[in-house]
């Protein structure tokens, strides 16, 4: 589990770094952060007390740093909806915990990314007065967003989160398998330890 926890920590450091660099011309990095994959894989693999605490705590810590830098509020409805969406993605991971593999987690990662994107962008459409409250406004929130918030259209946010979630999911499974292999190899010598005579 240690390699996977280090991977989660690395992803959070990466999210903070890109969040701080985004306004310095690195627009292509927008939302290239595997939040949904962290929630999915943590719930699928980690022991019960870490399944939801690890992804939500790491998101909270990175939010604190990024929001302090830009003077954004730490708790507002949009952020709370984001946490709720990640908890739903975590529930998807719980459903897969008895059959975790790349074959099950990669499709689940796509579903999780899509769920997160649809929930958060639909809430933006409902709550932000900049969007017209009709089908055209919903499509705008899901495709281009509002120009005053970012030069990056929302479909690119979705693409970046989807790609980062898939990459993270693959790396997470590799880390978990590597951690289990190391644990098994440490256990083997003790099983064949010679019994002392006498």
Helices and strands as residue ranges (DSSP letters): H 2-21, G 22-24, G 27-29, H 35-45, H 48-51, H 53-70, H 77-95, G 97-99, H 102-127, H 135-143, H 154-191
